[in-house]
Amino acid sequence: MTIDEVLAAGAPPIMAILRGIRPDEAVAIAGALVDAGIRLIEVPFNSPDPAQSIAAMAAAFGDRAAIGGGTILTPTMVNALAKANGRFTVSPNSDPAVIAHALARGLEPMPGFLTPTEAFAAIDAGARRLKLFPASAFGPAYLSTLRDVLPVGVALWAVGGVGIANLAEWRGRGVDGIGVGGALYRPGDDPVTVAARAAELVAAWAAAG
């Protein structure tokens, strides 16, 4: 599934960032997230053998969730992600070459940005979902200010320091989605723990809306 398809099916716009996950635990952790209602899953490429984890998750849950790769910094990483059947790229920066290559391979890019200059560079390269990162550095008010100048239809996601404690404030400022890492998964966490955290986050998103 793509991000659009997942959201159209009614899943909340919450992306689980599984930094450090191993291939041998990937399917079980992904299953816990999917069953709890989180259907967007990112495996950062500085995790152990990320392509293998992504391929396993895509094979098991690709009809119920969108699986992608994070910390995508080069076209070579884009190629590895496409080969693993990932559906989207997430980056901490806005590199027009990476964005263009992702689009050429049929993947949706979600580049990271902090300034309007970076945001417009990413939009000009073809991105339509942007990741404000690190979101905690500037906060929800900054995001709503960006809305005044960015094109209508560009989705803004907040990543970094976003969680249950401040979710209502981010939603009140019009965030389109969030990415959550350590508050959902840390290396070594078991599926039961991850499922409980995911269910709590999904409920908090609904309550904040």
Secondary structure, DSSP 8 states (H G I E B T S, - for coil): --HHHHHHTT--SEEEE-TT--HHHHHHHHHHHHHHT--EEEEETTSSSHHHHHHHHHHHHTTTSEEEEES--SHHHHHHHHHTT--EEE-SS--HHHHHHHHHTT-EEE-EESSHHHHHHHHHTT--EEEETTGGGT-HHHHHHHHTTS-TT-EEEEESS-SGGGHHHHHHTT--EEEE-TTT--TT--HHHHHHHHHHHHHHHHHH-
